[in-house]
Amino acid sequence: MKNDHIDDLLLEGDEASMRAAGEHAAGCAECAATLAAWNEISGTARSLRATWQSDMLWPRIERALREERRGRSRPQFWQIAAAIALTISLGAGVWRVVHVRSEEAAFDRAILRRSALDQAEQAEKAHLQAINELEKLAEPKLEEPESPLMGSYKEKLALLDDAIADCETNIARNRQNAHLRRQLLAMYSEKQKTLQDVLREDSNVGKQ
Amino acid sequence: MLAVHFPTAVTTEIQKPGASDEDRRLAAACAAGESGAFEAIYRTFGERMKSIALHHLGNVADAEDAVQEAFLKVHRAASTYSGEAAFSTWVYRILVNTCYDVLRRRKRRREEALNEEEGVVFEWKADTVDDAKRLTLRKLLADLPEQKRTVFTLFEIEGMSHAEIASILGISEGNSKWILFATKKQLKERWNTNQ
């Protein structure tokens, strides 16, 4: 048997092959030396299987596994950071939208307020013009009152003019004060009614 | 000197000892994070895992770290266990790859490939060969390339079959035989000079 044949047997390494190699080595010194070294290495290797006490290894592994499980269920730092960043971005976006909308709403409200004010002032002007017309008609009668009643009307109109003047001064300071405007309107109406009474009284006096 | 030649009958297919129902149950329990499943694996395979890691890494501390790391990897990957191989084979594959990672990290750090046991004493099994021979063999193993060391360790030291080794390393059974043969020839050449 040549050396490469014992190599084939050693390569296979099973029980039958090793027995055949042993039989051959009995009559071949070179193969016997090879087989002896081969078996010596295998024998030494079998004795290398290591065992040692490691009481702390399993508790260590168990703890590591527990931490790993906890780590999986707990969000990682970057996840928290990403969540915070996302929340801030969303918050900023929402704030921006709300802010822009409230600015737009405030702008709209201001426009509406100004528009309403303009309308009120225009109505006041028309009312005042109508009262001025009445005042011109009633003026000759009031200049020289012919009766005590007419004198009373004159005093009442003077008081109303003073009150109207005060009210207009206050409104000039705060044009958007609706309460003052309602007061002014009431005084104008009262003045209008008084002037109409003056003119009616005049015609009644004429009839009498 | 013996001539190196390719084997005459190399089995090319990879033999994969299939998974049993128990393997699948164990994998499912690991995927679910059941502590009891991991403890069962440790009780069953722990000693062999430690021994395999020791013969790759050369010291107890690194071996235990590798075993722990392998358990964490089992936990992370248990849901991907396909059942093509036995669960134990899958666990050993993870362990061997973990050992390779440690060795590569060491290499990067320009450390010694393998150290002595760093003062940690462990009990060798009773045997017929003396300590000098064991020391020689351990030194020779330390100089071997990764795959040769793994095949030799799993077959000669841990007593695994070529079918199991083939499945762990993802090679054919014939290739496992050939690697073992080449490794032993290499060791034999140096064996006498190192005695």
Boltz contact constraints between the chains, C-beta under 6 A:
constraints:
  - contact:
      token1: [A, 3]
      token2: [B, 2]
      max_distance: 6.0
  - contact:
      token1: [A, 4]
      token2: [B, 3]
      max_distance: 6.0
  - contact:
      token1: [A, 4]
      token2: [B, 5]
      max_distance: 6.0
  - contact:
      token1: [A, 7]
      token2: [B, 2]
      max_distance: 6.0
  - contact:
      token1: [A, 8]
      token2: [B, 8]
      max_distance: 6.0
  - contact:
      token1: [A, 11]
      token2: [B, 7]
      max_distance: 6.0
  - contact:
      token1: [A, 11]
      token2: [B, 177]
      max_distance: 6.0
  - contact:
      token1: [A, 11]
      token2: [B, 181]
      max_distance: 6.0
  - contact:
      token1: [A, 37]
      token2: [B, 188]
      max_distance: 6.0
  - contact:
      token1: [A, 37]
      token2: [B, 191]
      max_distance: 6.0
  - contact:
      token1: [A, 41]
      token2: [B, 184]
      max_distance: 6.0
  - contact:
      token1: [A, 41]
      token2: [B, 187]
      max_distance: 6.0
  - contact:
      token1: [A, 42]
      token2: [B, 156]
      max_distance: 6.0
  - contact:
      token1: [A, 43]
      token2: [B, 129]
      max_distance: 6.0
  - contact:
      token1: [A, 44]
      token2: [B, 129]
      max_distance: 6.0
  - contact:
      token1: [A, 44]
      token2: [B, 133]
      max_distance: 6.0
  - contact:
      token1: [A, 44]
      token2: [B, 134]
      max_distance: 6.0
  - contact:
      token1: [A, 44]
      token2: [B, 137]
      max_distance: 6.0
  - contact:
      token1: [A, 45]
      token2: [B, 156]
      max_distance: 6.0
  - contact:
      token1: [A, 45]
      token2: [B, 157]
      max_distance: 6.0
  - contact:
      token1: [A, 47]
      token2: [B, 127]
      max_distance: 6.0
  - contact:
      token1: [A, 47]
      token2: [B, 129]
      max_distance: 6.0
  - contact:
      token1: [A, 48]
      token2: [B, 134]
      max_distance: 6.0
  - contact:
      token1: [A, 48]
      token2: [B, 157]
      max_distance: 6.0
  - contact:
      token1: [A, 49]
      token2: [B, 51]
      max_distance: 6.0
  - contact:
      token1: [A, 49]
      token2: [B, 125]
      max_distance: 6.0
  - contact:
      token1: [A, 49]
      token2: [B, 157]
      max_distance: 6.0
  - contact:
      token1: [A, 50]
      token2: [B, 51]
      max_distance: 6.0
  - contact:
      token1: [A, 50]
      token2: [B, 54]
      max_distance: 6.0
  - contact:
      token1: [A, 50]
      token2: [B, 122]
      max_distance: 6.0
  - contact:
      token1: [A, 51]
      token2: [B, 47]
      max_distance: 6.0
  - contact:
      token1: [A, 52]
      token2: [B, 122]
      max_distance: 6.0
  - contact:
      token1: [A, 54]
      token2: [B, 64]
      max_distance: 6.0
  - contact:
      token1: [A, 57]
      token2: [B, 64]
      max_distance: 6.0
  - contact:
      token1: [A, 58]
      token2: [B, 42]
      max_distance: 6.0
  - contact:
      token1: [A, 61]
      token2: [B, 68]
      max_distance: 6.0
  - contact:
      token1: [A, 61]
      token2: [B, 71]
      max_distance: 6.0
  - contact:
      token1: [A, 64]
      token2: [B, 68]
      max_distance: 6.0
  - contact:
      token1: [A, 64]
      token2: [B, 72]
      max_distance: 6.0
  - contact:
      token1: [A, 65]
      token2: [B, 38]
      max_distance: 6.0
  - contact:
      token1: [A, 65]
      token2: [B, 75]
      max_distance: 6.0
  - contact:
      token1: [A, 68]
      token2: [B, 72]
      max_distance: 6.0
  - contact:
      token1: [A, 68]
      token2: [B, 75]
      max_distance: 6.0
  - contact:
      token1: [A, 69]
      token2: [B, 33]
      max_distance: 6.0
